[in-house]
Amino acid sequence: MAAINSVIIFLQKVTPAMTNMECFERLVIPFQVLQYKTRNVTNLFVYTDQINKQEDVKVQLNICSFELPGILSWTEIITDQVSYIAPAIVSHLTNLQQKNMELQSFLERLQVDINSVSMTLLCQSIQGVILAAVNGGIPALKSRFINAKYQEENPSHVKYVRELENEIYRQNVYLEGLLKIHGEQNKQMEGLQQEMEKEFEIRKRESLGNGDLTFKVPALDRQSIIEAKNNNYKTCFH
């Protein structure tokens, strides 16, 4: 009787990093452009895993031989051995940046076609941001990172604190537009709308009144590109 050889398949969910995007920084870019570049022009994919109670993350890079999707929709991973530890503030900042891109996408799509995003999806998204039940939302970020004590203890993180403050401002801009649309188009959720508007006004009063709406490569992507280059791997082909 022939021997049966077992095979173990190991799967990881990775996210594409925004390579080749530096040329767009400091510009006001429509989300569709950013989305196209991320989906079609990258050879760097990122896997993250929280490693301690402080929420620092281990970042593992999967670097491909050429950009996906490519002609054959596959490419060889030339290394998965490059990794580094990112502090919690970088992880939280990146999550906020990614959420803001989602909100930006919703707002731009709805401004063109009011039926392009379902009101149920929009309601869930903005409710999850304004009335955050998980991890405390923006108030928790402010309490943990945006204060003098944290900056004194972590002087190298001051630039991330400033970016956090600006991303909160960006989020407020997108939320203001989305709340208006939600209130006009989702009348059956009037009670929730009023609660969200009340919380949002409090949030605006406690945040920066102005900021920068131009594109920035997400913090974790930016650091991953640097780590890849420091290990002599190319992440830019253009």
N, C-alpha and C positions, 0 to 999 in steps of 0.2 A: 504494500500500500504506500502510495507516494506521501512524503512528508508535507505537512501544511505549514507554510511559512507565514507568520503573522506580520502585518505591516501597521506601524503606528503613524498616524497622520496628525501633525501638530498644527493647529490653526491659531492665528493671531489677527485681531482686527486692527488694521493700521489706517492712518489718515494721511492724505497727501499733504506735503509741505508746499508752501507758496514760494517755489524757486522761480528765478527769472522775473521777479516782480519788483525789483528795486527801482526800475525806471518809472514805476507808477507812484512811488512814494511822494508825499507832499502835493499830490494832485487829487482833485475831486473826481472819482471814477465811478461810473455806473456799476452796480453790482453784477450785471450780466457779463461785463468784461472780466471782472475778477473771477467769477465762477468758471468762465470758459478757460482762462489760463490755468486755474487750479486743476481742473478736470483733464486738461489736455496737454499741459506742458510741465511735467515734473518727473524726475527720476528718484525722488527722495520721499520715503514714507516713514511715518513716525508711530512707534508704539510706546505708550506710557503706562507706568504702574506705580501707584502710591506705595511708599516704602516705610513710612513711619506716621506717628500720631500728629506730627507737625505738618503733614500733608506734602512733604517734599516728594518729588517723583523721580523715578529712574526712567530715562528716555533712551530707547533703543532705536537705532536708525537702520532702515532697510534701504540700501542704495542699489539702484538698478543700472544696467549697462547702457541703457538709453531710455528716452522718455516714453512713458505710457500715454495713450493706449498703443501707439505704434501701429504698423501695418498689420501685424498678426495678433494684436491685442494682448500680447504677453512680452515679457522681457526677463532676462536672467538677472537674479539678485547677485551682485558681485561681492557684497559683504553684508552681514548682519551683526558684525562684531564691534561696531562703533556705538558706544553708549556714554551717557554722562548723567549727573544728578542735577536736577533743576530745583531751585527753592520754591516753596509753596506759592509765593507771590507771583512768580512767572506763570505757574499753572493757572492760578485764578485770573490773572490778567488775560491770558490766552483764551480762557473760557468766556470771559466777558467780551473780548474782541470778536470771537466767533458768534456769540449771541447777537452782537450788534450787526454783524453782516447779515444774519437771518432777518433781523428787524428792518434793516435797510432794504433788503430784497422785497419783503412784504410791502413796505411803503411805496417803493418805486413801481412795483407791479400794480398795486391798487390805484395809484395815481393815473395809470394808463388805462386799466380795465378793472372796474370795481368787482367783477366776478372772478378775477384771476386767483384770489385766495378765499377759501371758505371762511365765513364768519366764525364757525366753530373752531377752526384751527387758529384764527387770529385771536379769538377770545382766550383760548387756552394758553397761547404764547405770551400775550401781554399780562394776563392774570398771573402766570408763573413768575414773571419778572417783578411786577408791582407788589403783588401780595405773596411773595416768596415764602413757601412753607418749608422748604428744604434748605439747610445750611445758612439760613438767615438772610440771604440775599445781599443787597447793597449795604444795609446797616451793619451787617456782620463784617463785610470787607472794610468798611470805614473804621469800625472799632478795632479791627486787628492790624490793619496796615497803614491807614491814613491818619497818623498821629505822630507827635514829636518823639515819643519813647521808641517806637519802632524804627524811626529814621536815625535816631542817635545810636541805637544798638546795631543797625544794619546800614551804615553809610553807603555801601556799594549798591543798595537797593533803592536809593532816592529816585533814580530815573524811572524805576518801575512804579513807584508811588505816584509820580507826576503823570505817567501814562494811565494809571488807574483813574486818577481824577478826571483826566480828559475823556476816557472811555465812558465814565458815568455821565459826563456832559453830553457826549454823542448819543448815548442811550436815551437821555431825556428828550433830545430833539426828535428822535425817531418815535418814541412813545407818545409824544404830544400829537404828532400827526396821526398815528395809528389809533389813539384814543378817540380822536375826533371822528374818524371814519367808523370806528366800532359803534360809537354812540348814535351815529346817523343811520347805520345799516342794520343794527342788531337791537331793535327796540324792545324785544322780549326779555333782554337781559338788563333792563334799566336799573334794577337794584344793584347789580354787580358793577355796572358802569359808574354809578354814583360813588360806590365804595372805592373803586379804582381811582376815580378823579380826585377824591379827597386825599388818599394816600399819596398820589402823584404830586399834588400841590405841596404837601409837606416835604416830600423828597426834593422837589425843585428848590425850595427855600433853603435847604441844607446842603446844596451842591453848588459847584461853580456856575456862574451866570453866563460864561462865555468859554469858548474853547476852539479846538481845531477839528474840522470835519474831513480833512484830507486822509487819504489812504495810508495805512502803516502795515507793514508785514507783521503778522502776529508774533508775539515775543518768543514763543517756543519754536516756531518755524525759523525765526531769525537766528536763534542760538544753535539750532540743529544744522543750519547751513554753515555756520562758522565752524562747528565741531567736525563736520564732514570735510571741509576744506583744510582744517588743521591736520586731518589724517590723510591728506593728499587724495581725496576723492572729489571729482567734479560734480557740481550740482547745477551747472549752467552750460548750455550748449549753443547759445546764441550770442 
